Every structure is written in C-alpha cells, then in structure tokens.
Amino acid sequence: MEDRKAYLGLDIGGQSVKGFRLEADGRVSMRAAVATPASAGAEAVLAVVAAILAELSGDGAIATVGAGTPGGVDPSGKVAVDAANIAGWKGVDLRSALSKAVGAPSYVRNDGNLAAYAEWAARGFASRALLFVGLGTGIGAGYVEDGRMLGGIDDKALEMGHVIVYPEGRRCACGRAGCAEAYASGPSIGRIAVEMAGGFDTPLARAALSGSRINAREVYEALAKGDELAKAVHTIAAEALSRVIGQALAFLAPDTVVLGGGVLAGATSLVADVAEAASRYVYPAASAGVRFEKALLGSEAGLLGAALYGASTLLDREELLELAGKAAERLRS
Ligand SMILES: [Zn+2]
C-alpha cells in the first residue's frame, strides 16, 4: 500500500483556532479547536497554533499545511495587516512558524479567500468565477476565477465588509461610518434590532427591551415566526448587502454568488432577497444569469479551503477534484 499523506487545514480566527486533518481519501480523521487567546498577543496565539498542529500531526505523514487568517498576508506568508481582533498579529511570520511546527510545506492565505476556494471546490470546479460573501462576526469575502483566488496586494482584496454603502451611516469597527459590516454582520444585525426595539411591540422587541442578548440568530428565529421587528431588521441588512454585492457584480462579473457564514444558518430568505435587490444596484447585463446560492459548507469551509489549497500544490487538477469532491460530500451542511 502506497504511503499516502494527509493535508492539514487551519482556521485562525479572533474567537477560535480550529484545525482538521484531511486524509488523502477525503476523510476528515481528526479535528481540534481552542479559544484564541486574542488579547494575550501573537506569541500566545502561535503557541495555540503549534499545539493544535502537534495534535493533528500525530505520528507524522503530513504532506502540506494550509492556514487561513484574518487580514492580509504577504507573499512570503507574513501577516501584513493587523487583524482587528488579534493583538500584535501584524508582522508574524506565520508560514515559517507552521512549517517549523510540522516539518511540511505551509501556505497562508486570507480566510475569506480560502472559504471561497472551498465553496468553489465543493461545486466540482463548475463555477468559472465565484464570489463568496461570509456573514459572521464580520463580513469576509473571496473570489475564485478559474481556480485561482483573487488576492490583490497582500491578499487584501475583497474586504467587502468595509465598502461604504451609506455615507455618514452607522459607525463601523474600522473607525469609519456606513460600511456594509455595520449593517449586515451578525453582531450588527443584533444591535440594530436592539436600537429599533422601542418602536415595536413584538416578542423580539420585548426581549430586546428586557435586556436579553440579541444576535442575528435571535433575529432570524423571530423572523421565521413573522416578527415585525425582525422583518424590519432583515430588510436593512439585506439592503446593505445588496448594495455592496450589486457593485461587486459590476467589478468582478461572477457567474455564482455564494452567501455563507453563521448568519445564514437561520436566514432562509436572505439569499433570495439579496439576489432580487442586488440587481437594482448594477446595470442589467451584469446581474443577468448570475446564480445566487447558499453556501454548501458550514463553518468548516475555511478549514477545507486551507487544506485543499495546500493539497493543490502537490496534486494535479483531476486528483484535487476527486479529493475535494469526497471531502465536500462529507462536510456538506
Ligand atoms: Zn468598516
């Protein structure tokens, strides 16, 4: 029997560092996750990364390591932009740290790009130009054309969450006002519900006014029951998203737009509503024929993208397609 090596995927986020081990036959044989010691600084985060890699490496036989991180990454694998949620992350030589920990070639990309890569792979490479928009604690995005991720300088392309959709609008974590993220990230959806609660007499409004924690999940659970406040908040989020995605259609000309991330878990109508509204913000030929789809993969899209991106450096297209197909089949949400 041929000695077939495994591919490790890592997803380094502000809340957790997650990893999995993708075997050559497409099985995910091990998983690990640890809360990110984000405020303790880069060294503490790297120690967590090394511990996860040691656990997943087991007795060795690792072919490649792929990792996604928030913010930008330069071509040598150094973090090029300070992630808003990890103190001192800028300047960390992540690629070297990963290679040293595992003794295998390592690849580091922006996490939104890797999630896009996974959604492209999960569709059997069938999309020629796929735009992925992930709605979670922030808004991440990525674009894959003919199998290549669009990175721009230091992998900073597609920061769609910080495209301004309402000049002088809501305050964003980036310090400016009116970014899409201030309307359509999970926490923003929750905050808008709380701010608007006084004008409504609905179960969601009463929960918000009594001080209950409201996030996108609560808003979309309420929307499923016809809550009028939830409807109003959803309309605001969908409208902001439609504005930025409509413009992205003009810039990128994707054939497929995929919406994913934790917010989508309960937001059944979001994909259709954004598809309908985005066409109002771009000339007709740019939106004609574009498919809007819900993500096929759940919260492990970034992990799969990272592992497959590493694998893509060793496998030919057919081999990668086979690996991606088997893995995606098992990970489909
Ligand atoms: Zn912003």
Residues whose N, C-alpha, C, O or C-beta is under 5 A from the ligand:
A	BS01	ZN	G161 H162 C172 A173 C174 C179
